[in-house]
Structures are given as structure tokens and as C-alpha cells.
């Protein structure tokens, strides 16, 4: 039996085929340095960051490329790659605590990678629905809420391109 050794990411290094289907990531890469006009993040040395000092330093450069980052493009287009649905009477009894957990985890993820963001957090009927720009962030949020408050967690990856759908529910 052979293991699945598929590589993750967007690299086509050494003949690997592209494994990311994110239509907002340019296949040819970005010219550096680049600054997002919307969220003030910087793309430098093949990495997105939200360091205000680095942004100001790069902003003065004459070779700067002004762009809209993939996360801002997804938010503008209403294109979530992850959807987290939290349900149950337990959710509403502990809503503030659960929202704080989500807020803290999103903040940590944003510090690591500014392309991981929550696009919308809305209440729909008896559910709290969170739309994210990255599918891994949605999965992470579901797992964190489940770890902190138990309940029933279901994670599915479906669609073309993949959308991570996370459903968490706890009645009591």
C-alpha cells in the first residue's frame, strides 16, 4: 500500500503540480515589494505581514507595487473559503465566551498570516455563521470551539474549489 505523499501549498517547484485552487492567488507570483491599499499589509520576501513599521518603510520606496491583497479581494467579492456554523441552545447561553474564543483565535491567525481573516460573522435564525478567507482558519475555529465546549463537530471539504464547511452543535 502506497502512502499519499501529495504536497500542500501552491508551489510547482521541481515539477509538482499546483495543489491550491485559490483563484485569488496569482499563479505567477507577485512583484516585490507590494503593499495592499486596503488593509495596509506588506508582501516582502515572499511573505505577507502586517508590521506597520515595515509598511511605512516600504511605502517610501520608489519601486513599490500597489495592489489589493488576496484576502481583501475575497472579502470584496464575497468569496468565503471557509464557513463555520455554530448552533444549539448552549451557544446562546455561552455566546459571549464563544465569540471571545473566536475573536482571540482570529487575532492570533491574523498575526501569523494576514490573509487569514473573518469576512463576516452573522446570526442566521438559530445559528452563528462565520465566513473566513481561508479554509484552514475555518477548520481551526471549529476545532478550538469544540475543544473548549465539547459538542458535536463535523468538518467537510467539498466543492470546486474546496470550501471547508464546519458545523458545531451543542444542545445543553
Secondary structure, DSSP 8 states (H G I E B T S, - for coil): --------SS--GGG-------TTS-TT---SSEEETTT--EE-SS-EE--HHHHHHHHT-TT-EEE--HHHHHHHHT--SEEEEEESHHHHHTHHHHHHHHHHHHHHHHHH-TT--EEEEEEETTEEEEEESSHHHHHHHHHHHHHHH--EEEEEEETTTTEEEEEEE---
